[in-house]
């Protein structure tokens, strides 16, 4: 009896582990690539055009091998640009001196978007909204920088200079910068981080008396500051939709909206600073109003953390994303920093929680360079287990829910095992063809995805047999909003 019970128990555990690690077909798997202070790319002192390109390609290839399907790349780290901008100078972290263009000339943003899309991955353009001078007196500042042209728009706080969020002219300037990016580049999304009003410095008030006295309109200062942040989010949302309706807008806030000691709706946490009370960012309002398409809270704390436990916060965000997508920001950079982060199971447990918590649609990892070291063997865990099969980024029905037309398939005469895929969609852009194959019954599941190829009017794909005779082959079309068509089947020859 004992043996039977034990076998039953272990069988249940085995089945549970399979279910927990089962790979969803739709999942966001992103990596933040920080350019500020050359954190991730390009390497500090690397001002060679060709070397920068090679470095970015190596970075992309590593993340593709790890199973990622998106990169979130910082293209406006400090009111500067990693692209030729009519509003802001070239970034010092690209060429060593703000305002200096790359030599030989190239457009890094165009290059990065093209290379990312070649690999079937999405490119989310990450912009810092208000930071204008990274280190006062030490940062390279060009004569054309907006702090030189409109110094009255900016405030110094600590060792940094920021746009005054209470100044409508400054907010309009930021909106115009983002509008320009969306208009000129085929980015899949605009992504803002957590720096709205700056994190508080103990004993030092943010110096916005002048704009508060001018624009406060009878509000108390806290509500007025939140209204300023609300205003720019709403304006950005409208501008992005006007330029490209399919371009998404995402925010990656600090991990705690409010503590429940301040608000019964808040989380059971004890965070020292919060979005609502300190950064004046009411993320919940933006989600409720539909001003943003996804939220990526930075949950860089471990399970059981004394002030902000991972398990408490993933549950809270799953219940407060109001129908929009939620990707969990994971602090892989913390690997080895304490006992919890030396535990090889810490990240796998986090991924399991993401996959078993309703309303959570994936993860974004901070940051890219950590993967170079394969901490705790986690690259291997992703490649061989958690991200072994490809995943499609979840579609957003509120933007577009219409599936594209299925492609047309035929074997290419005179070319062994080569299929021609012909795009049949005429109303919308198709970004990829997804090729499924199986030696038995063919279901459109991640394990049966043979490859994902960039779409064109006609694409030729070689179908490897891998030593096993194929019985079924199917191809679907995927549009830029990640809607997948019905399959087109082709008898295997």
C-alpha positions as CSV (number, residue, x, y, z in Angstrom):
1,X,0.0,0.0,0.0
2,X,2.8,2.4,1.0
3,X,4.6,1.8,-2.3
4,X,1.5,2.4,-4.4
5,X,0.8,5.7,-2.5
6,X,4.4,6.8,-2.9
7,X,4.3,6.1,-6.7
8,X,1.0,7.9,-7.0
9,X,2.4,10.9,-5.1
10,X,5.5,11.1,-7.3
11,X,3.5,10.6,-10.5
12,X,1.3,13.6,-9.4
13,X,4.5,15.7,-8.7
14,X,5.8,14.8,-12.1
15,X,2.6,15.7,-13.8
16,X,2.4,19.0,-11.9
17,X,6.0,19.8,-13.0
18,X,5.0,19.2,-16.6
19,X,2.0,21.4,-16.3
20,X,3.9,24.2,-14.5
21,X,6.6,24.3,-17.1
22,X,4.3,23.8,-20.1
23,X,5.2,26.5,-22.6
24,X,2.3,28.8,-23.6
25,X,2.0,29.6,-27.2
26,X,1.5,33.4,-26.5
27,X,4.1,34.9,-24.2
28,X,6.1,38.1,-24.1
29,X,9.8,37.4,-23.6
30,X,11.8,40.6,-23.5
31,X,15.2,42.0,-22.5
32,X,16.0,45.6,-21.5
33,X,19.0,46.9,-23.4
34,X,20.2,50.0,-21.5
35,X,22.4,52.6,-23.3
36,X,22.6,55.2,-20.5
37,X,26.2,55.2,-19.2
38,X,26.9,52.4,-21.7
39,X,25.3,49.8,-19.3
40,X,24.5,47.3,-22.0
41,X,25.3,48.7,-25.4
42,X,27.5,50.0,-26.9
43,X,30.5,49.1,-24.7
44,X,32.0,52.2,-23.2
45,X,34.6,53.6,-25.5
46,X,33.4,51.7,-28.5
47,X,32.7,54.5,-31.0
48,X,33.4,52.4,-34.2
49,X,30.3,52.1,-36.4
50,X,31.2,48.6,-37.5
51,X,32.1,47.4,-34.1
52,X,28.8,48.8,-32.6
53,X,26.9,47.0,-35.3
54,X,28.7,43.7,-34.7
55,X,28.2,44.1,-30.9
56,X,24.5,44.6,-31.3
57,X,24.1,41.6,-33.6
58,X,26.0,39.4,-31.1
59,X,23.6,40.7,-28.4
60,X,20.5,39.9,-30.5
61,X,21.8,36.5,-31.5
62,X,22.4,35.5,-27.9
63,X,18.9,36.6,-26.8
64,X,17.4,34.8,-29.8
65,X,19.2,31.6,-28.8
66,X,17.8,32.1,-25.2
67,X,14.3,32.1,-26.7
68,X,13.5,35.9,-26.4
69,X,11.0,37.4,-28.8
70,X,11.5,41.1,-28.0
71,X,14.2,43.7,-27.1
72,X,13.4,46.9,-25.3
73,X,16.2,49.2,-26.3
74,X,16.9,52.6,-24.7
75,X,17.0,55.1,-27.6
76,X,16.5,58.4,-25.7
77,X,18.4,58.0,-22.3
78,X,18.8,61.6,-21.3
79,X,17.0,64.0,-23.7
80,X,19.5,62.8,-26.4
81,X,19.1,60.4,-29.3
82,X,20.4,57.2,-30.7
83,X,19.1,58.3,-34.1
84,X,19.3,61.5,-36.2
85,X,16.7,63.7,-34.4
86,X,15.4,67.1,-35.4
87,X,14.8,67.8,-31.7
88,X,17.7,66.4,-29.8
89,X,21.5,65.9,-30.2
90,X,23.3,62.6,-30.7
91,X,23.9,60.8,-27.4
92,X,27.4,61.0,-25.8
93,X,27.1,57.3,-25.1
94,X,27.1,56.6,-28.8
95,X,30.0,58.7,-30.0
96,X,31.7,60.0,-26.8
97,X,30.5,63.6,-27.2
98,X,26.9,64.8,-27.2
99,X,26.0,66.1,-30.7
100,X,28.7,64.3,-32.5
101,X,27.3,62.0,-35.3
102,X,28.7,58.5,-35.8
103,X,31.6,58.1,-38.3
104,X,31.1,56.5,-40.8
105,X,27.5,57.7,-40.5
106,X,24.7,55.3,-39.8
107,X,21.3,55.5,-38.2
108,X,21.6,53.2,-35.1
109,X,17.8,53.0,-34.6
110,X,17.0,52.1,-38.1
111,X,19.8,49.5,-38.0
112,X,18.6,48.0,-34.7
113,X,15.0,47.8,-35.8
114,X,15.9,46.1,-39.1
115,X,18.2,43.5,-37.4
116,X,15.6,42.8,-34.7
117,X,12.8,42.3,-37.2
118,X,15.0,40.0,-39.3
119,X,15.1,37.6,-36.4
120,X,11.3,37.6,-35.9
121,X,11.6,39.7,-32.7
122,X,9.9,42.9,-31.7
123,X,11.7,46.2,-31.1
124,X,10.3,48.4,-28.3
125,X,11.8,51.9,-28.3
126,X,12.6,52.7,-24.7
127,X,12.6,56.4,-23.8
128,X,13.3,58.2,-20.5
129,X,10.6,61.0,-20.3
130,X,12.2,63.7,-18.2
131,X,15.9,63.2,-17.5
132,X,17.9,65.9,-19.2
133,X,21.4,65.9,-17.7
134,X,22.7,62.7,-16.3
135,X,25.4,64.3,-14.1
136,X,25.4,68.0,-13.7
137,X,28.8,69.4,-14.6
138,X,30.1,66.1,-15.8
139,X,27.8,65.1,-18.7
140,X,28.6,66.2,-22.2
141,X,26.1,68.8,-23.2
142,X,25.8,70.0,-26.8
143,X,25.1,73.7,-27.7
144,X,21.9,72.5,-29.4
145,X,20.7,70.6,-26.3
146,X,17.3,71.8,-25.1
147,X,18.7,72.7,-21.7
148,X,20.8,75.4,-23.4
149,X,17.9,76.7,-25.6
150,X,15.2,76.7,-22.9
151,X,17.0,76.6,-19.5
152,X,13.8,77.8,-17.8
153,X,12.1,74.5,-18.6
154,X,14.4,72.5,-16.3
155,X,15.0,71.9,-12.6
156,X,18.1,70.6,-10.8
157,X,17.6,67.9,-8.2
158,X,20.5,66.0,-6.7
159,X,23.2,65.6,-9.3
160,X,20.7,65.6,-12.2
161,X,18.7,68.0,-14.3
162,X,15.1,67.2,-15.2
163,X,12.3,68.7,-17.3
164,X,9.9,70.4,-14.9
165,X,6.8,68.1,-15.3
166,X,4.6,71.1,-14.4
167,X,5.6,73.1,-17.4
168,X,3.2,72.4,-20.4
169,X,5.8,73.6,-22.9
170,X,8.3,70.9,-21.7
171,X,5.6,68.2,-21.9
172,X,4.7,69.2,-25.4
173,X,8.3,69.0,-26.4
174,X,8.6,65.4,-25.1
175,X,5.4,64.5,-27.0
176,X,6.8,65.9,-30.2
177,X,10.0,63.9,-29.8
178,X,8.0,60.6,-29.4
179,X,5.7,61.5,-32.2
180,X,8.7,61.9,-34.5
181,X,10.1,58.4,-33.5
182,X,6.8,56.7,-34.2
183,X,6.3,58.5,-37.5
184,X,9.8,57.7,-38.9
185,X,10.6,54.3,-37.5
186,X,8.9,51.0,-37.7
187,X,9.1,50.4,-33.9
188,X,6.6,48.0,-32.4
189,X,6.0,50.0,-29.3
190,X,7.1,53.0,-27.3
191,X,8.2,52.1,-23.8
192,X,8.7,54.4,-20.8
193,X,10.5,53.5,-17.6
194,X,9.8,54.5,-14.0
195,X,11.4,57.9,-13.9
196,X,8.6,60.4,-14.0
197,X,9.0,62.7,-11.0
198,X,12.4,61.7,-9.6
199,X,12.8,59.4,-6.6
200,X,12.8,61.4,-3.4
201,X,16.1,62.5,-1.9
202,X,15.9,62.5,1.9
203,X,15.6,66.0,3.3
204,X,15.4,67.7,-0.2
205,X,12.2,69.0,-1.7
206,X,11.7,68.9,-5.5
207,X,12.0,72.6,-6.5
208,X,8.8,73.1,-8.5
209,X,7.4,76.1,-6.5
210,X,7.4,78.4,-9.5
211,X,5.4,76.2,-11.8
212,X,3.1,75.1,-9.0
213,X,2.3,78.7,-8.2
214,X,1.7,79.4,-11.9
215,X,-0.3,76.3,-12.9
216,X,-1.6,74.8,-9.7
217,X,-5.2,75.9,-10.3
218,X,-6.2,75.4,-6.7
219,X,-5.1,71.7,-6.5
220,X,-2.9,70.5,-3.6
221,X,0.7,69.9,-4.8
222,X,0.5,66.1,-4.8
223,X,-2.7,66.0,-6.9
224,X,-1.3,68.6,-9.2
225,X,1.9,66.6,-9.8
226,X,-0.1,63.5,-10.6
227,X,-2.3,65.5,-13.0
228,X,0.9,66.6,-14.8
229,X,2.0,63.0,-15.2
230,X,-1.5,62.0,-16.3
231,X,-1.5,64.8,-18.9
232,X,1.7,63.7,-20.6
233,X,0.6,60.0,-20.7
234,X,-2.7,60.9,-22.2
235,X,-1.0,63.2,-24.8
236,X,1.5,60.5,-25.7
237,X,-1.2,57.9,-26.1
238,X,-3.1,60.1,-28.5
239,X,0.1,61.0,-30.5
240,X,1.2,57.4,-30.9
241,X,-2.3,56.3,-32.1
242,X,-2.5,59.2,-34.5
243,X,0.8,58.4,-36.1
244,X,0.5,54.5,-36.2
245,X,-2.6,52.9,-34.7
246,X,-0.8,49.5,-34.4
247,X,2.2,50.9,-32.4
248,X,1.8,50.0,-28.8
249,X,2.5,52.1,-25.6
250,X,3.9,50.5,-22.5
251,X,5.1,51.7,-19.1
252,X,7.5,49.9,-16.8
253,X,6.8,51.3,-13.4
254,X,8.4,50.8,-10.0
255,X,7.0,47.6,-8.6
256,X,4.7,49.0,-6.0
257,X,1.8,51.2,-6.9
258,X,0.8,52.0,-3.3
259,X,1.1,50.2,0.1
260,X,-2.1,49.1,1.6
261,X,-1.3,51.1,4.7
262,X,-2.0,54.2,2.6
263,X,-4.8,52.8,0.4
264,X,-7.0,49.7,0.8
265,X,-6.5,49.0,-2.9
266,X,-2.8,48.9,-2.6
267,X,-0.5,45.9,-2.1
268,X,0.5,44.2,1.2
269,X,3.9,45.7,1.0
270,X,6.1,48.2,3.0
271,X,7.9,50.0,0.1
272,X,9.7,53.1,1.2
273,X,8.7,54.9,-2.0
274,X,5.8,54.2,-4.4
275,X,4.5,55.2,-7.8
276,X,1.5,57.1,-6.6
277,X,2.8,58.8,-3.5
278,X,6.4,59.6,-4.5
279,X,6.8,59.4,-8.3
280,X,3.3,60.8,-8.9
281,X,2.5,58.1,-11.5
282,X,-1.0,56.7,-11.2
283,X,-0.4,53.6,-13.3
284,X,-3.8,52.1,-12.3
285,X,-5.6,55.1,-13.7
286,X,-3.8,54.8,-17.0
287,X,-4.7,51.1,-17.3
288,X,-8.3,51.8,-16.4
289,X,-8.6,54.5,-18.9
290,X,-6.9,52.5,-21.7
291,X,-4.1,55.1,-22.2
292,X,-1.5,52.4,-22.2
293,X,-1.4,48.9,-23.7
294,X,0.8,47.1,-21.3
295,X,2.4,47.5,-17.9
296,X,5.8,45.9,-16.9
297,X,6.2,46.4,-13.2
298,X,9.8,46.0,-12.0
299,X,9.5,43.2,-9.5
300,X,13.2,42.9,-8.7
301,X,12.6,41.4,-5.3
302,X,12.8,37.7,-4.4
303,X,10.2,35.5,-2.9
304,X,9.7,36.2,0.7
305,X,11.3,39.7,0.6
306,X,10.5,41.5,3.9
307,X,9.1,44.7,2.3
308,X,8.0,43.7,-1.2
309,X,7.6,39.9,-1.7
310,X,7.6,38.8,-5.3
311,X,4.6,36.5,-4.7
312,X,2.5,39.3,-3.2
313,X,3.2,41.7,-6.0
314,X,2.7,39.4,-9.0
315,X,-0.7,38.5,-7.5
316,X,-1.5,42.2,-7.0
317,X,-0.6,43.3,-10.5
318,X,-2.4,40.3,-12.0
319,X,-5.6,41.7,-10.4
320,X,-5.0,45.4,-11.3
321,X,-4.1,45.5,-15.0
322,X,-7.7,46.1,-16.0
323,X,-7.7,44.0,-19.2
324,X,-4.4,45.3,-20.5
325,X,-1.3,43.1,-20.8
326,X,1.1,42.7,-17.8
327,X,4.7,41.6,-18.2
328,X,6.7,41.1,-15.1
329,X,10.1,42.9,-14.9
330,X,12.6,40.4,-13.5
331,X,15.9,41.5,-11.9
332,X,18.3,38.9,-13.3
333,X,21.1,41.4,-12.6
334,X,20.6,40.5,-8.9
335,X,22.0,37.0,-9.5
336,X,24.5,36.2,-6.7
337,X,23.7,39.4,-4.7
338,X,22.3,37.5,-1.6
339,X,21.4,34.0,-0.6
340,X,18.0,34.1,-2.4
341,X,19.6,35.2,-5.6
342,X,22.3,32.6,-5.3
343,X,19.6,29.9,-5.4
344,X,19.5,28.4,-8.9
345,X,15.7,27.9,-8.4
346,X,14.9,31.6,-7.8
347,X,14.4,32.5,-11.5
348,X,12.7,29.3,-12.5
349,X,10.2,29.7,-9.6
350,X,9.5,33.2,-10.9
351,X,8.8,32.0,-14.4
352,X,6.5,29.3,-13.1
353,X,4.6,31.9,-11.1
354,X,4.2,34.0,-14.2
355,X,2.8,31.1,-16.1
356,X,0.4,30.0,-13.4
357,X,-0.9,33.4,-12.4
358,X,-3.9,34.5,-14.5
359,X,-3.6,37.9,-16.2
360,X,0.2,37.8,-16.5
361,X,1.5,37.6,-20.1
362,X,5.2,37.3,-19.9
363,X,8.5,38.8,-18.6
364,X,11.2,41.4,-19.3
365,X,14.7,40.9,-17.9
366,X,17.0,43.6,-16.6
367,X,19.4,43.7,-18.2
368,X,21.1,42.4,-21.3
369,X,24.7,42.3,-20.1
370,X,23.9,39.9,-17.2
371,X,23.1,37.2,-19.7
372,X,26.8,37.4,-21.0
373,X,27.8,35.6,-17.7
374,X,25.1,32.9,-17.8
375,X,24.4,33.5,-14.1
376,X,23.4,30.3,-12.1
377,X,23.2,28.6,-15.5
378,X,20.0,30.5,-16.3
379,X,20.7,30.9,-20.0
380,X,20.8,27.1,-20.2
381,X,17.5,26.8,-18.3
382,X,15.8,29.2,-20.7
383,X,17.2,27.6,-23.9
384,X,16.7,24.0,-22.9
385,X,13.6,24.2,-20.8
386,X,11.5,27.3,-20.2
387,X,12.0,28.9,-23.7
388,X,12.8,25.8,-25.6
389,X,10.1,26.4,-28.1
390,X,9.2,29.8,-29.8
391,X,6.3,31.9,-28.4
392,X,4.2,34.4,-30.2
393,X,3.7,37.8,-28.4
394,X,0.1,38.0,-27.2
395,X,-2.2,40.0,-29.6
396,X,-4.1,43.1,-28.3
397,X,-7.7,42.8,-29.3
398,X,-8.4,46.5,-28.4
399,X,-6.0,47.6,-31.1
400,X,-6.8,44.9,-33.8
401,X,-8.5,41.5,-33.5
402,X,-8.9,40.7,-37.2
403,X,-6.7,37.7,-38.3
404,X,-4.9,38.0,-41.6
405,X,-5.5,35.7,-44.6
406,X,-3.8,32.4,-44.6
407,X,-0.9,32.1,-47.1
408,X,-0.8,29.9,-50.2
409,X,1.6,27.0,-50.2
410,X,3.2,24.9,-52.9
411,X,6.3,22.7,-53.2
412,X,9.0,24.4,-55.3
413,X,9.7,22.4,-58.5
414,X,13.2,21.3,-58.9
415,X,14.2,22.2,-55.3
416,X,14.3,19.5,-52.8
417,X,12.1,20.0,-49.6
418,X,11.6,23.6,-50.5
419,X,8.2,25.3,-50.0
420,X,7.0,28.5,-51.5
421,X,4.9,30.6,-49.2
422,X,2.8,33.3,-50.9
423,X,1.3,36.1,-48.9
424,X,-2.5,36.3,-49.6
425,X,-3.2,39.3,-47.3
426,X,-4.0,42.5,-49.1
427,X,-5.4,44.8,-46.4
428,X,-2.8,44.7,-43.6
429,X,0.9,44.1,-43.2
430,X,2.1,40.5,-42.5
431,X,5.3,40.4,-40.5
432,X,6.0,36.6,-40.3
433,X,5.1,33.2,-41.5
434,X,5.0,30.5,-38.9
435,X,5.9,27.0,-40.2
436,X,4.6,24.0,-38.3
437,X,5.5,20.4,-38.9
438,X,4.9,17.1,-37.3
439,X,5.5,13.4,-38.0
440,X,2.0,12.6,-36.7
441,X,-1.1,14.6,-36.1
442,X,-0.4,18.3,-36.5
443,X,-1.6,20.7,-33.8
444,X,-0.6,24.4,-33.9
445,X,1.4,24.1,-30.6
446,X,4.8,25.6,-29.7
447,X,6.5,22.2,-29.9
448,X,5.5,21.9,-33.5
449,X,6.8,25.3,-34.7
450,X,9.6,24.4,-37.1
451,X,10.6,28.0,-37.8
452,X,9.3,31.6,-38.0
453,X,10.4,33.5,-41.1
454,X,10.1,37.1,-42.1
455,X,7.3,37.7,-44.5
456,X,7.5,38.9,-48.1
457,X,5.3,38.6,-51.1
458,X,6.8,35.1,-51.7
459,X,9.2,33.3,-49.3
460,X,11.0,30.0,-50.0
461,X,11.6,27.8,-47.0
462,X,13.6,24.6,-46.9
463,X,11.9,22.0,-44.7
464,X,14.5,19.8,-43.0
465,X,13.4,16.2,-42.2
466,X,15.7,15.8,-39.2
467,X,15.8,12.1,-40.0
468,X,12.1,11.7,-39.4
469,X,9.6,11.5,-42.3
470,X,7.2,14.4,-42.0
471,X,3.5,13.6,-42.2
472,X,2.1,17.1,-41.9
473,X,3.1,20.6,-42.8
474,X,1.2,23.9,-42.1
475,X,1.9,27.6,-42.3
476,X,0.1,30.6,-40.8
477,X,0.5,34.3,-41.4
478,X,1.2,36.7,-38.4
479,X,0.4,40.4,-38.7
480,X,2.1,43.3,-36.9
481,X,-0.5,43.1,-34.0
482,X,0.4,39.4,-33.6
483,X,-2.9,38.1,-34.9
484,X,-2.4,34.6,-36.5
485,X,-4.3,33.4,-39.5
486,X,-5.9,30.1,-40.0
487,X,-3.4,27.4,-41.2
488,X,-2.7,26.5,-44.8
489,X,-1.9,22.8,-45.0
490,X,0.4,21.1,-47.5
491,X,0.7,17.4,-48.1
492,X,4.2,16.2,-47.5
493,X,5.8,14.7,-50.6
